[in-house]
Amino acid sequence: MNTPVILLWTALLSFLPISELRGGIPFAIANGIPWYWAYLYCAGLNALVAPACWIFLSTLHRVFLKMVWYEKFFDRFVERARVKLHAQVEKWGWLGIAVFVAIPLPITGAWTGTLGSWVLGLSKRKTMLAVILGVLTAGAIVTAVMLLGIQALRIFLKEV
């Protein structure tokens, strides 16, 4: 694959709710992008999720709520996010959102963190700060695991 295609797929993986940094960083490193560029590129793109999600929730969301299928889907999704984040936000405030986003597991990324912040009424400024802090931390964790995993596998490979 050529570099523009790799960067495009990396951007897509970093921005999608299902993969985010867990997909973007390993994909970039596996395709020859140096780890430090992969981290910066993926974390930067993933940090853009917060303003994109906030803009959607402030504008198009109101229009889509008039559609029955969207309202049902959104209500279920919002309730899951609220339940997952409520205790952390009650205890830690906006830092609870940062910790939640920083855990690189499915359904704990920037999308869910931003949605949960919006549902729980956190300010836009605190949400953006929490998501950026969480994304930077999650990106560092994913990068470290990826690099340590590659180094661990070298034990089993014979260089010729």
N, C-alpha and C positions, 0 to 999 in steps of 0.2 A: 504494500500500500504506500502511496506517496504521502508526504507530510500534510498537505492541506486536507486530505481525506481523513487522516488520523486525527488531526485537530478538530475537524467537524464532528466526527464520531465521539471524540473525547468531550467536546462541548455538549453534545446531546446527552451523553451519559451523565455528565455532571449536573445537568439542569433537570433531568427527569426525576419525578418524585420517587420512583421505585429504586433507582440505582444511586443517584447523587454521587458523592465522593467515593463510595464503596465500589462503584463501577468505573468512574472516570479515571481515577489515579492508577489503578492496576492496568487498565487498558492502555493508558498512555505509556507507562513504564514498560509494559510488555511489548509495545510497538516501537521502542527505541528512543522515546523522549526522556531526556535526563530527569532524574527524580525531582530535582529542585524546580525545574520548569513545569513539570507535571503538577507538583504541589501548588505552585503559584497560579497556574492557569486554571486548574480545577477549583481551587478554593475561591479564586476571584469570581469565576462564573457561578459557583454555588452560592456565594454571598449575594449575588444579584437576585436570587430567588425571593428574598424578603421584600424588596421594593416591588418586584413584579407581582407577587402574591397580594401584597397590600393594595396595589393599584386595582387588581382584579376584584378584590373584596369590596373596595370602595366604589366601583363603577359597574362593571358588567354583571357582577353577582346579583345586584338588585333587579336587573332585567331578567336574568335566568331564573330567579325565584318564582317567576310567574308560570314557569313550566313545571307541571306536576312531577315528572320523572326526576328532574333536577332537584326539586325541593326535597323529595324523599331521600335521594342519594346524599345530598348535602347534609341533611339533618342527621343521618346515621354517621357520616364521617365526622361531623362537628362534635357529636356526642362522644365518640371514641377519643377524639383529641382532647376534649374538655376533661374527661375522666382521667386520662393519662397525665395531664399536665397540672390539674388543679392542686394536688397535694404539694407538688414541687414549688409552684408559684406561691401558695400560701406560706410555705416555710421559708423559701429563699428569695422571693420576689423575682425580679428580672434575671437574676443569676440562675434561678431554677430553669428558666428557658434556655440559658446558655449551656448548662449542664446537660439538659435533655437533648439539645441539638448536637452536643459534643460526643455523644455516645454513638459510634458508627454501627448501628444495627438497623434493620428494616423498620420503617415507621417511626424513626426518631430523628429525622433530619430537619433541614431548614423549612421545608414545606409545612410539615406538621407543627413545628415550633412557631412559625409565623401565624398559622391558622389558630393555634391554641392561644397565642398572645392576643390576637384580634378578638376571639370569643371571650376571653377573660378580661378584656378591657384595658390591657396595657397600652401605654402610649406608643406612637410610631417610633419615636426616638429610642426608647428603651428596647423595643422589639428589634430594631435594626442593630443596635449595639450587642444585644444578647445573641442574635443569630450570627453576626460576624464573628464574635468571640467563639461561639460554638463551632462554626464552620472551620475556623483556623485550627482549633483543637482537634476536631474530628479528622481534618486533613493531615495533621501531623501524626495522628495515631494510625491512619490507614497507610500513610507513606512509610512509617516505621515498620509496621507489620509486613508490608510488601517487601521492603528492603531486607528485613531480617529473614523473611521466608525465602527469598532468593539466595541469601548467604547460607541458610541452613541446607538448602537443596544441593549446594555445591559440594558438600561432604560426600554425596552419593555419585557425583559426576567425575569422570576421569578426563582430564584435559589431555589432548593429544598434541 
